[in-house]
Amino acid sequence: MTTAAAVPAPPVYRMGRYPGQESELTMTARCMDGGCAWESEPTPQPGTRAVGCESHTAATGHITFAVRLEYIALVTTEAAGGEGSG
């Protein structure tokens, strides 16, 4: 009879926005219509109106955008079922 070796449990990773002063929320957008090179300025205000998609659509009729949201996060490892240290 063959006994299977114990497989170690993978670590648990938790990610959340870092509440410190370095924490930034940044949103940008770029037009995906053909060869259009329009890109928004980065803004800390989420939403299409804040990045200028609505005004670009009104001016050009372009309706498809790639929108990117970035933020700083801390990633900590925790024991399964534990409270973590981070």
VEXNUNU-605864 format. One line per 8 residues: number of its first residue (from 1); their letters; for each residue x, y negated, z negated of N, C-alpha, C, O. Coordinates in Angstrom, 3 decimals. Each point is the difference from the previous one (the first is absolute). Layout:
BEGIN
NUM = a = X Y Z X Y Z X Y Z X Y Z; ...
***
This chain:
BEGIN
1 = mttaaavp = 0.836 1.174 0.000 -0.836 -1.174 0.000 0.884 -1.242 0.000 0.947 -0.105 -0.780; -1.268 -0.825 1.658 0.780 -1.224 0.114 -0.681 -1.122 -0.776 -1.216 -0.177 0.081; 2.007 -0.570 -0.825 -0.535 -1.125 -0.765 0.365 -1.290 0.712 1.162 -0.210 0.349; -2.138 -0.649 -0.133 0.260 -1.282 0.668 0.685 -0.940 -0.986 -0.330 -0.025 -1.185; 1.271 -0.734 1.682 0.701 -0.974 -0.832 -0.930 -1.179 -0.290 -0.832 -0.378 0.825; 0.996 -0.177 -1.995 -0.820 -1.163 -0.371 0.366 -1.188 0.884 1.175 -0.292 0.223; -2.185 -0.369 0.263 0.211 -1.178 0.847 -0.175 -1.239 -0.876 -1.051 -0.183 -0.614; 2.084 -0.675 0.553 -0.140 -1.191 -0.842 -1.073 -0.937 0.551 -0.140 -0.163 1.212
9 = appvyrmg = -0.607 -0.443 -2.118 -1.042 -0.941 0.406 0.657 -1.278 0.502 0.964 -0.478 -0.597; -1.481 -0.078 1.689 0.576 -1.255 0.508 -0.312 -1.145 -0.965 -1.004 0.047 -0.710; 1.853 -1.069 0.682 -0.274 -1.137 -0.884 -1.233 -0.768 0.469 -0.369 0.053 1.174; -0.253 -0.757 -2.094 -1.145 -0.845 0.311 0.509 -1.424 0.155 0.711 -0.500 -0.871; -1.061 -0.152 1.959 0.407 -1.377 0.236 -1.224 -0.896 -0.079 -1.051 0.321 0.553; 1.190 -1.426 -1.230 -1.089 -0.967 -0.095 0.513 -1.322 0.533 1.131 -0.396 -0.282; -1.966 -0.285 1.052 0.397 -1.273 0.581 -1.052 -1.045 -0.348 -1.201 0.260 0.066; 1.666 -1.430 -0.434 -0.921 -1.085 -0.310 0.690 -1.331 0.217 1.228 -0.075 0.023
17 = rypgqese = -2.014 -0.972 0.136 0.578 -1.328 0.180 0.763 -0.409 -1.236 -0.466 0.189 -1.124; 1.620 -0.739 1.332 0.830 -0.467 -1.096 -0.515 -1.345 -0.468 -0.125 -0.914 0.815; -0.179 0.754 -2.093 -0.609 -1.244 -0.475 0.988 -1.133 -0.275 -0.404 -1.053 -0.493; 1.668 1.240 0.795 0.997 -1.030 -0.302 -0.036 -1.169 0.968 -0.756 0.005 0.971; 1.581 -1.006 -1.247 0.050 -1.195 0.843 0.480 0.312 1.412 -0.339 -0.715 0.944; 1.125 1.778 -0.795 0.505 0.361 1.334 -1.082 0.609 0.884 0.185 0.139 1.209; -1.292 0.215 -1.803 -1.062 0.659 0.755 -0.571 -0.950 1.045 -0.379 -1.130 -0.309; 0.326 1.595 1.522 -0.534 -0.787 1.106 -0.991 0.843 0.779 0.211 1.198 0.193
25 = ltmtarcm = -1.266 -1.808 0.243 -0.949 0.621 0.906 0.101 -0.806 1.286 -0.233 -1.209 -0.010; 0.573 1.853 1.105 0.185 -0.704 1.260 -0.801 0.695 1.091 0.045 1.223 0.128; -0.780 -2.010 0.663 -0.765 0.529 1.110 0.445 -0.700 1.283 0.188 -1.216 0.028; -0.025 1.999 1.020 0.324 -0.535 1.320 -0.872 0.711 1.024 -0.573 1.051 -0.287; 0.472 -1.625 1.480 -0.760 0.629 1.082 0.687 -0.318 1.320 0.698 -1.006 0.128; -0.907 1.883 0.852 0.472 -0.270 1.360 -1.040 0.501 0.981 -0.675 1.003 -0.235; 0.561 -1.716 1.329 -0.984 0.332 1.016 0.457 1.225 0.780 1.169 0.115 0.365; -2.101 0.797 -0.115 0.307 1.231 0.733 -0.570 -0.022 1.415 -0.045 1.040 0.658
33 = dggcawes = -0.387 -2.198 -0.182 -0.604 -0.117 1.317 1.074 -0.150 1.069 0.629 -1.052 0.110; -0.421 2.088 0.666 0.944 -0.051 1.115 1.358 -0.547 -0.386 0.633 0.498 -0.930; -0.184 -1.516 1.636 1.310 -0.575 -0.238 -0.022 -1.213 -0.911 0.975 -0.750 -0.031; -2.044 0.530 -0.706 -0.088 -1.167 -0.870 1.043 0.106 -1.111 0.139 1.045 -0.636; 0.580 -2.119 0.415 1.072 -0.012 -0.994 -0.399 -0.718 -1.292 0.863 -0.283 -0.831; -2.170 -0.020 0.643 -0.424 -0.729 -1.184 0.238 0.815 -1.273 -0.340 1.180 -0.076; 0.929 -1.838 -0.912 0.173 0.575 -1.334 -0.324 -1.065 -1.024 0.279 -1.180 0.209; -0.862 1.594 -1.307 -0.325 -0.961 -1.056 1.223 -0.284 -0.861 0.974 0.754 -0.004
41 = eptpqpgt = -1.052 -1.846 -0.713 0.988 -0.277 -1.033 -0.352 0.869 -1.202 -1.184 0.222 -0.257; 2.166 0.278 -0.487 -0.321 0.769 -1.207 -0.788 -0.857 -0.992 0.292 -1.182 -0.178; -1.284 1.782 -0.461 -0.811 -0.709 -0.975 -0.244 0.876 -1.217 -0.121 1.218 0.130; 0.047 -1.818 -1.311 -0.315 0.786 -1.189 -1.506 0.199 -0.184 -0.420 0.637 -0.966; -0.398 -1.174 1.878 -1.462 0.116 -0.100 -0.495 1.109 0.915 0.085 -0.138 1.221; -0.599 1.234 -1.770 -0.500 1.066 0.869 -1.273 -0.399 0.741 -0.757 -0.855 -0.460; 0.538 1.471 1.586 -1.206 -0.236 0.793 0.351 -0.529 1.377 1.012 -0.680 0.167; -1.840 0.986 0.816 0.289 -0.408 1.375 -0.002 -1.511 0.172 0.798 -0.531 0.772
49 = ravgcesh = -1.670 -0.164 -1.470 -0.053 -1.451 0.143 1.311 -0.629 -0.457 0.477 -0.959 0.607; 0.110 1.501 -1.687 1.237 -0.549 -0.545 1.167 0.170 0.965 0.881 -0.859 0.042; -0.849 1.931 0.729 1.127 0.214 0.906 -0.240 -0.566 1.387 0.913 0.023 0.826; -2.098 -0.529 -0.536 -0.250 -0.685 1.259 -0.584 0.823 1.124 -0.074 -0.482 1.130; -0.346 1.713 -1.399 -0.561 0.846 1.061 -1.260 -0.617 0.603 -0.176 0.025 1.218; -0.699 -0.577 -2.053 -1.251 -0.564 0.510 0.253 -1.174 0.933 -0.637 -0.101 1.049; 1.551 -0.782 -1.412 0.268 -1.143 0.878 0.686 0.440 1.289 -0.241 -0.592 1.052; 1.091 1.618 -1.109 0.636 0.510 1.223 -1.044 0.632 0.914 0.049 -0.176 1.218
57 = taatghit = -1.001 0.919 -1.808 -1.067 0.600 0.801 -0.846 -1.085 0.648 -0.347 0.112 1.176; 0.007 -1.163 -1.923 -0.804 -1.095 0.554 0.723 -0.682 1.155 -0.639 -0.401 0.973; 1.944 0.263 -1.063 0.766 -0.694 1.034 0.287 0.868 1.226 0.119 -0.521 1.109; -0.005 1.855 -1.298 0.451 0.856 1.092 -0.973 1.103 0.409 0.087 0.516 1.114; -1.011 -0.151 -2.003 -0.875 1.141 0.255 0.638 1.324 -0.375 -0.632 1.045 0.153; 1.860 -1.056 -0.637 0.674 1.233 -0.416 -0.623 0.476 -1.310 -0.241 -0.798 -0.905; -0.020 2.109 0.809 -0.737 0.502 -1.166 0.731 1.084 -0.798 -0.501 0.432 -1.038; 1.663 0.011 1.494 0.688 1.098 -0.670 1.301 -0.493 -0.616 0.829 -0.613 0.673
65 = favrleyi = -0.659 0.894 -1.977 1.173 -0.471 -0.744 0.578 1.123 -0.839 -0.725 0.870 -0.480; 2.024 -0.899 0.311 0.666 0.857 -0.978 0.204 -0.878 -1.229 0.688 -1.018 0.063; -1.285 1.414 -1.171 0.082 -0.781 -1.227 0.842 0.785 -1.002 -0.195 1.200 -0.197; 1.129 -1.901 -0.427 0.912 0.652 -0.931 -0.109 -0.650 -1.369 0.033 -1.224 -0.125; -0.162 2.055 -0.896 -0.057 -0.455 -1.382 1.185 0.623 -0.730 0.169 1.219 0.001; 0.639 -2.055 -0.617 1.157 0.484 -0.749 -0.064 -0.513 -1.424 -0.458 -1.115 -0.251; 0.919 1.932 -0.677 0.106 -0.433 -1.377 1.125 0.757 -0.675 0.427 1.053 0.475; 0.048 -1.590 -1.578 1.052 0.640 -0.763 -0.663 0.978 -0.962 -0.988 -0.335 -0.653
73 = alvtteaa = 1.535 1.543 0.567 -0.543 1.010 -0.893 1.128 0.638 -0.787 1.126 0.096 0.486; -1.422 0.333 -1.685 0.905 0.818 -0.785 -0.455 1.435 0.143 -1.193 0.289 -0.096; 2.125 0.605 0.324 -0.336 1.412 0.104 0.702 0.685 -1.155 1.219 -0.102 -0.139; -1.986 0.804 -0.694 0.559 0.695 -1.145 -0.344 1.474 0.100 -1.000 0.380 0.610; 1.835 0.438 -1.211 -0.301 1.431 -0.069 -0.609 0.274 -1.361 0.380 -0.612 -0.998; -1.315 1.526 0.966 -0.681 0.359 -1.236 -0.135 1.496 -0.088 -0.095 0.685 1.019; 0.087 -0.180 -2.219 -0.293 1.406 -0.195 -1.485 0.212 0.290 -0.821 -0.867 -0.300; 0.482 1.992 0.869 -1.403 0.263 0.333 -0.854 -0.149 -1.250 0.275 0.616 -1.029
81 = ggegsg = -1.313 -1.438 1.126 -0.900 -0.213 -1.110 0.523 -0.968 -1.044 -0.682 -0.264 -0.990; 1.880 -0.270 1.192 0.591 -0.900 -0.989 -0.339 -1.451 0.273 -0.643 -0.319 1.000; 1.068 -0.539 -1.872 -0.284 -1.423 0.111 1.083 -0.763 0.724 -0.234 -1.160 0.338; 1.375 1.703 -0.077 1.031 -0.694 0.770 0.694 -1.083 -0.780 -0.389 -0.352 -1.114; 1.439 -0.170 1.737 0.846 -0.969 -0.694 0.118 -1.291 0.750 1.039 -0.653 -0.090; -2.030 0.253 0.816 0.286 -1.111 0.791 -0.814 -1.125 0.128 0.345 -0.931 0.727
***
